[in-house]
Amino acid sequence: MNIDAFSNILLQDTFVLAWDQGAESLSFHVLASLLQSHPNASPPAAGHWACYKPGIIQFTGVTSINGLLPQASVNRTTDAAGSVDYGCIDNISLVGLGQYHIAGEFGVVTVAASNVSLYLAAAV
């Protein structure tokens, strides 16, 4: 099932920068690739083909997480500018009531949560 929070986001071009787990939450820090149809999109910066905005994919009301690897055990990439990432997101889907799958170069994670949201950083 598609998740409304990710409409107008190109997940396969959204880079995972880090992740952390709280008592009842799971957050993925990302550099989101916004389609031009996204309300927060702006023309791509020079040298880029898409509009990128920092953000957080946040699962709340989390009761279980399976498959989440420690960051230290996942291959990371460093670009020419020195930015580090853990690859892109292949898919985020709702697979059942309160059951989400998020997959990418960082692994395949199943999350039981009450909600998932995408929060984009405010424009500066």
PyMOL commands that set and color helices and strands:
alter all, ss='L'
color gray80, all
select helices_A, chain A and resi 4-6+11-13+71-73
alter helices_A, ss='H'
color red, helices_A
select strands_A, chain A and resi 15-21+25-34+51-60+64-66+77-78+84-85+89-96+99-104+107-112+115-120
alter strands_A, ss='S'
color yellow, strands_A
deselect
rebuild
show_as cartoon
